[in-house]
Amino acid sequence: MRFVRYLQHWLSGTGARLQVTDFVPVMHPIRQWADTFPWAALVRALEQSFDTRFPTQSPRGRRPVPIRVLLALELLKHELGGSDEEICQRLRTDFAVMYACGLREYQVNPAQAHFVLPETLCEFRRRIDEALMDELIAIQAATAMEEGLVSPAHLVIDTFPSEQGSQRVTDATTLYKAQKKR
Amino acid sequence: MRGFGRSCRGHGQVFVKLVRQTEQQLLALGEPIPTFGLQAQERLAHTIPLSDAQHQRLSLALTTAMSNHEHIRKQSQRLTSGKKLSHFKVVNAYDPTIAPIVKGKSNCPAQFGRKPGIVSDPASGFLFANLVPQGNPSDPSYVLPLIDKVQSAIERVHTGPKRRIHSVAGELGINDPTLRQALHERGILTVGIPKTIAPIEVHPSAQDILDILNEAGLNRIRTPYQVHLACASGYSRPVVESHIASLLSRGAGQGRYKGLEGAVVQQGMTVMAHNGAVLVRIHHKQLSKRAQKFRRLLGLRSPKVNEINHQRN
C-alpha cells in the first residue's frame, strides 16, 4: 500500500514530453558538476561488477532502476548534503537533479527510471565493494588526466579523522521501524 | 588504566576504585550472556518462517556479537587490573573495525572512528585516490597503497604523454627511512616529506638540488626542474588541509554508513563528488594564483569555458 501511495502521483495519465535541458540553464551548478563525470565509463564498470557478482536469477519482475540514476543520486547526496529520502524526493520535482541523473525527458508516466525509493538506493550502496569504489575513482582520475586537467606528477598525502556517527534511537524512529515491519 | 589522546584532553583523572567496582557489577550482570547466546542460536535454527538468507544474516550477526562480547569482557578484565592489551581494543560492540583516533580534535574526548587517507594534486585539489583502512594504522603505512592506486589510475590513461609520479609530499608523521627508500626505488622524490619541523626550502640552490638527487639516487632519473617543483609542492603541503576541509563539508568527517564497507563507500562517493566540484573550478579558472602558476609550470592546459557542456555522455 505504501508503494502505491508513493507512486500515485505518477499513475494518473500521461502528458506531453518536456525536455529537461530546457529547464536547467547551462550555468546551473548541478548541471556543470554533472557534466564533469565520465558517466558512460562509470556505469560500464558498475554493470560489469554487478553482472559478475550478482547474476540475474530470473528475467521476471519489474524493470530495474538504471544504474546511472542510482549512481548520480548517491553522488548528489554527498554533493548536496542530503539524506536518501530528500534526494529521492528531489528527483521527482527538481529538473537539475533529473539532468544529473541522465534523464533528458520528463513525462507524467509510471516509468521506473523517474522515481527511486530510498531503500533502492540503500540496496545499490550495499553492492559496492572497496575494489569497485577504487575503480570508479580511478576512472574519474584517468578521464581528468586524459583531458589534461590534472597531473599526478607532484602529490600530497595526508590523513584525517572520521568519527563514527551514531544513529540516535528516538520514539519516532522506533515507531517508524515497527510500522514498516508490520 | 589506559588513557586516550593527547595530554591537552584533560588531566586524565580516573576514579580507579569506582571503575573497578562498577566493572565487577557489570561483569556479574553479563555472566549469563553466553548461555543466552547459545539458546538464541538454537531457537534461530528451529525458526521455520525465516528464509535461508535471513537465517544466515541473523546467525552471522549473533556470532559476531557473541565474539565481540567475549573480547570486551577479556579486555575489560585486563585493563582494570592495569595490564596492557595484547591485541586491539574493541571500542564499539557493533563494529570491531572502529578504533580510537589519536590525531583527532584537541580539547574534547577521544574520537572513535576511522582515519581515511587521501592523495591529492596540490595545484587544484583533485583527489587521485583514497584509503579507508581498518582501525588506526600508522601514517607511513598509507603511502605505498595510495601510490599504487594512483599508479593504477595512470595505467588507465591511453592518450597523451606517459604520466609519472615525480614527488610525494606529506607531513612529518610520514617521515620514515624505510618508506623514503621504497619511494626512491620507484623513482619518486621525497623532498616534500620534512625531516624536521623547519619549513622546506622553496628555492633550493643548484648544490642543494644536486645533493637531493644524489641522496635519492635519482640523478639521471629526475631533473633539477622537477626537484624545484617538488620543493614548491612540499612547501605548499598545508594546502591539503583545504582539500580535507572540502571533504569534511561534504560529510566525510562523520561515518554514517554501517561498518568498514559502508565507510569505504561513503568516503569514496564524497571524494568523487569533491572531484566533480574541483573540475568545475578548473573549467572556470577559479583557482588561486599559486595554483594557476603551478599548473602553468606543469604544462597543464586551461580548458575553454564554452566546452564545459559538451555531450561526452
Chai-1 contact restraints between the chains, C-beta under 6 A:
chainA,res_idxA,chainB,res_idxB,connection_type,confidence,min_distance_angstrom,max_distance_angstrom,comment,restraint_id
A,V26,B,N309,contact,1.0,0.0,6.0,A-B,restraint_1
A,Q32,B,V280,contact,1.0,0.0,6.0,A-B,restraint_2
A,W33,B,G276,contact,1.0,0.0,6.0,A-B,restraint_3
A,W33,B,V280,contact,1.0,0.0,6.0,A-B,restraint_4
A,D35,B,N309,contact,1.0,0.0,6.0,A-B,restraint_5
A,T36,B,G276,contact,1.0,0.0,6.0,A-B,restraint_6
A,T36,B,L279,contact,1.0,0.0,6.0,A-B,restraint_7
A,W39,B,N313,contact,1.0,0.0,6.0,A-B,restraint_8
A,A40,B,N313,contact,1.0,0.0,6.0,A-B,restraint_9
A,E74,B,M269,contact,1.0,0.0,6.0,A-B,restraint_10
A,L75,B,M269,contact,1.0,0.0,6.0,A-B,restraint_11
A,L75,B,M272,contact,1.0,0.0,6.0,A-B,restraint_12
A,L75,B,A273,contact,1.0,0.0,6.0,A-B,restraint_13
A,H78,B,R250,contact,1.0,0.0,6.0,A-B,restraint_14
A,H78,B,M269,contact,1.0,0.0,6.0,A-B,restraint_15
A,H78,B,T270,contact,1.0,0.0,6.0,A-B,restraint_16
A,H78,B,A273,contact,1.0,0.0,6.0,A-B,restraint_17
A,E79,B,A273,contact,1.0,0.0,6.0,A-B,restraint_18
A,R125,B,V265,contact,1.0,0.0,6.0,A-B,restraint_19
A,I128,B,V265,contact,1.0,0.0,6.0,A-B,restraint_20
A,E130,B,V264,contact,1.0,0.0,6.0,A-B,restraint_21
A,M133,B,V264,contact,1.0,0.0,6.0,A-B,restraint_22
A,M133,B,G268,contact,1.0,0.0,6.0,A-B,restraint_23
A,D134,B,K149,contact,1.0,0.0,6.0,A-B,restraint_24
A,I137,B,V271,contact,1.0,0.0,6.0,A-B,restraint_25
A,A138,B,S152,contact,1.0,0.0,6.0,A-B,restraint_26
A,A138,B,A153,contact,1.0,0.0,6.0,A-B,restraint_27
A,A138,B,R156,contact,1.0,0.0,6.0,A-B,restraint_28
A,Q140,B,M272,contact,1.0,0.0,6.0,A-B,restraint_29
A,Q140,B,N275,contact,1.0,0.0,6.0,A-B,restraint_30
A,A141,B,F128,contact,1.0,0.0,6.0,A-B,restraint_31
A,A141,B,A153,contact,1.0,0.0,6.0,A-B,restraint_32
A,A142,B,A153,contact,1.0,0.0,6.0,A-B,restraint_33
A,A142,B,R156,contact,1.0,0.0,6.0,A-B,restraint_34
A,A142,B,V157,contact,1.0,0.0,6.0,A-B,restraint_35
A,M145,B,V157,contact,1.0,0.0,6.0,A-B,restraint_36
A,M145,B,R163,contact,1.0,0.0,6.0,A-B,restraint_37
A,E146,B,V157,contact,1.0,0.0,6.0,A-B,restraint_38
A,E146,B,T159,contact,1.0,0.0,6.0,A-B,restraint_39
A,G148,B,L300,contact,1.0,0.0,6.0,A-B,restraint_40
A,G148,B,R301,contact,1.0,0.0,6.0,A-B,restraint_41
A,L149,B,I282,contact,1.0,0.0,6.0,A-B,restraint_42
A,V150,B,D121,contact,1.0,0.0,6.0,A-B,restraint_43
A,V150,B,S124,contact,1.0,0.0,6.0,A-B,restraint_44
A,V150,B,F126,contact,1.0,0.0,6.0,A-B,restraint_45
A,S151,B,L298,contact,1.0,0.0,6.0,A-B,restraint_46
A,S151,B,L300,contact,1.0,0.0,6.0,A-B,restraint_47
A,P152,B,F128,contact,1.0,0.0,6.0,A-B,restraint_48
A,P152,B,V150,contact,1.0,0.0,6.0,A-B,restraint_49
A,P152,B,I154,contact,1.0,0.0,6.0,A-B,restraint_50
A,P152,B,R163,contact,1.0,0.0,6.0,A-B,restraint_51
A,P152,B,I165,contact,1.0,0.0,6.0,A-B,restraint_52
A,A153,B,H166,contact,1.0,0.0,6.0,A-B,restraint_53
A,H154,B,H166,contact,1.0,0.0,6.0,A-B,restraint_54
A,H154,B,S167,contact,1.0,0.0,6.0,A-B,restraint_55
A,H154,B,L229,contact,1.0,0.0,6.0,A-B,restraint_56
A,H154,B,S233,contact,1.0,0.0,6.0,A-B,restraint_57
A,L155,B,V119,contact,1.0,0.0,6.0,A-B,restraint_58
A,L155,B,V168,contact,1.0,0.0,6.0,A-B,restraint_59
A,V156,B,S120,contact,1.0,0.0,6.0,A-B,restraint_60
A,V156,B,P122,contact,1.0,0.0,6.0,A-B,restraint_61
A,V156,B,A169,contact,1.0,0.0,6.0,A-B,restraint_62
A,V156,B,R237,contact,1.0,0.0,6.0,A-B,restraint_63
A,V156,B,V240,contact,1.0,0.0,6.0,A-B,restraint_64
A,I157,B,V119,contact,1.0,0.0,6.0,A-B,restraint_65
A,I157,B,V143,contact,1.0,0.0,6.0,A-B,restraint_66
A,I157,B,L146,contact,1.0,0.0,6.0,A-B,restraint_67
A,I157,B,G170,contact,1.0,0.0,6.0,A-B,restraint_68
A,D158,B,V240,contact,1.0,0.0,6.0,A-B,restraint_69
A,T159,B,K115,contact,1.0,0.0,6.0,A-B,restraint_70
A,T159,B,G117,contact,1.0,0.0,6.0,A-B,restraint_71
A,T159,B,D139,contact,1.0,0.0,6.0,A-B,restraint_72
A,F160,B,I244,contact,1.0,0.0,6.0,A-B,restraint_73
A,P161,B,I101,contact,1.0,0.0,6.0,A-B,restraint_74
A,P161,B,G104,contact,1.0,0.0,6.0,A-B,restraint_75
A,P161,B,Q111,contact,1.0,0.0,6.0,A-B,restraint_76
A,P161,B,K115,contact,1.0,0.0,6.0,A-B,restraint_77
A,S162,B,G113,contact,1.0,0.0,6.0,A-B,restraint_78
A,S162,B,R114,contact,1.0,0.0,6.0,A-B,restraint_79
A,S162,B,P116,contact,1.0,0.0,6.0,A-B,restraint_80
A,S162,B,G253,contact,1.0,0.0,6.0,A-B,restraint_81
A,S162,B,G255,contact,1.0,0.0,6.0,A-B,restraint_82
A,E163,B,Q111,contact,1.0,0.0,6.0,A-B,restraint_83
A,E163,B,G113,contact,1.0,0.0,6.0,A-B,restraint_84
A,E163,B,Q254,contact,1.0,0.0,6.0,A-B,restraint_85
A,Q164,B,I98,contact,1.0,0.0,6.0,A-B,restraint_86
A,Q164,B,F112,contact,1.0,0.0,6.0,A-B,restraint_87
A,Q164,B,G113,contact,1.0,0.0,6.0,A-B,restraint_88
A,Q164,B,G255,contact,1.0,0.0,6.0,A-B,restraint_89
A,G165,B,Q254,contact,1.0,0.0,6.0,A-B,restraint_90
A,G165,B,G255,contact,1.0,0.0,6.0,A-B,restraint_91
A,G165,B,R256,contact,1.0,0.0,6.0,A-B,restraint_92
